Amino acid sequence: MYVALTAAAVTFIYPFIWMIGASLAPLHEIENMTLWPAHPSLENFKTMISKIPIGRSLMNSLFVAVFTTSLVMITGSAVGYALAKMQFRGRQLIFYVIVFTMSLPFQITLIPNYITMINLHFVDTFFALIIPFAVSAFAILMFRQAFQGLPQALIDAARLDGCSEMGIIFRILWPNIKPTLITVAILSFIGSWNEVLWPLIVIRNEQLMTMPQLVTLFATGGRADSQIGVKIAAAVLLALPVMIAFLFFQKHFIQSMASTGLKD
Amino acid sequence: MNIEIPVTKTKRSQKKKWLPYLLVSPYLIFVLIFVVFPVLFCFFLTFNKWNIISPMKFIGTDNYSRLFHDRLFWKAIGNTLKFLILHIPLQLIVSLFLAYLLNQKIKAAAFFRASFFMPVIVSGVVVTILWQQLLGYDSGLINKVLMSMGAAKIGWLINPDVAIYSIAVMATWKNVGLYVILFLVGLQTVPTQYYEAAKMEGATRWQQFYHITLPMINPTIFMVVILSTIGGFSLFIEPYIMTGGGPLNTTLSAVLYIYKQAFQYYNMGYSATLGFFYALMIMTVVILQKKFIEKEV
């Protein structure tokens, strides 16, 4: 049993360790496929930095992911709160629409959304990367569920104290649903950070590209072709932030990702 | 004074009436712009020829007849199905097997779980670049291992009969950790008394697994099948980076083809037709799966 598990663990981890080793190795050593290079150097990273604005793309990715996540959390809690704790006409209908839109394949909206981006003059701006992801049906459902679990008395008491509805959501209710906040934050951050098809469509200016897009174009565009090491170095830089975050918040990550499958 | 109080009260309750709509308005605006409009516009585009720059031209159902005679599109659909035929069963078996092992009160379970999970959170771009090196023909790690064992090299990504399956294995490697977790949650819902009773009756491990575990985790199996079907139908970045759709278009996935029609050849109307048709196909498959599995349960 342990043999099988260990073999599996090696299958999953070995390639990552090899990748980090290879990013530090001179070309002739990569060919040897040894786990760790005999003469490690940062040469590959230097070459990469000289060829593409990788640092800039890291900042772009961070900016886009943080902004998208914040918007998803704000809009998600507002809509989720209304659906969970308020009575109004059309509430049920909106809920069904949300569930339905979640199962709509993105292939159908891809081209029209690109046209919308052109018409709004969003192409080659961060708006194109943030606005279409600012509202998440999944986040709304998560917040709705979390708010439903909270007692109405909490809200009534806050209202008596003269607290505004926004104040109720963010100051009274948020501290009570930390697990949901973490889950939504992690999922939308990772989703935004790893998105690559959409940026490939709406961003052409290299200075505005997110990291996955820049690395993809670098890996396929021929600029790194002769140098495997440089390509791998780019992959390492793309993987590292998420891997480090994962090492620290492992449990939260795993629980969050598992909840994507458990929503219904 | 006496009159004013009711007035402010109604004002306040009117304001209250509007509040829920105000709160859900971001979603309503969003759905109108990014879901309702696109679906309608996509349908409209399917009857037009358009390259964005010159004006749109109405061409009736030409896009649809083109779609039905487009060999490359059907080949792309076929490739995607080939991918799914290996990917879904492999995903199910490997993740269920690993989850089953992890569920046996094992030491260092957290470590194993985390190691299986690593590829899930990393970008598909990273995984693809990494596997491109592992699967290389001359210098790839896997072929080196094969050669050291005296076996022949395999053209993992350059043999047209093999490439799509190599990508399917890679995609499985990337996602398996997530499904391990889902199965673990499912396995933990099976009451342990069932196993104890079965043991008393002298049931073997396999019998226990087949007659108790499998029926009890049916909902999880169902979920894993649906999730990996939807994920598999959106196969894009792996062939985009690794093979560009080659060799001989055998790894051209449907989404990659739709992307190419739109953003390499600028056939917006035709690409929209492909997307529309493909989305309907995915929804049909998922609904059929749901029906079929519900019957089985």
Interface residues (C-beta under 8 A of the other chain):
Chain A: M1 Y2 A4 L5 A8 A9 T11 F12 I13 P15 F16 W18 M19 A22 I30 E31 M33 T75 A78 V79 Y81 A82 L83 M86 Q87 F88 R91 I94 V97 I98 T101 S103 L104 P105 F106 Q107 I108 T109 L110 I111 P112 N113 Y114 I115 T116 I118 P132 A134 V135 I140 E165 I190 W193 N194 V196 L197 L200 I201 P212 V215 T216 A219 T220 I228 K231 I232 A234 A235 V236 L238 A239 V242 M243 F246 Q250 F253 I254 M257 A258 T260 G261 L262
Chain B: K17 L19 P20 Y21 L23 V24 P26 Y27 L28 F30 V31 I33 F34 V35 F37 P38 V39 F41 C42 L45 I52 F97 L98 L101 L102 Q104 I106 A110 F111 F112 R113 A114 S115 F116 F117 M118 P119 V120 I121 V122 S123 G124 V125 V126 I129 L130 W131 Q133 L134 S139 L141 K144 W173 G177 L178 I181 L182 V185 M223 V224 L227 I230 F233 S234 F236 I237 Y240 I241 G244 A254 V255 I258 Y259 A262 F263 M268 S271 A272 G275 F276 Y278 A279 I282 M283 V286
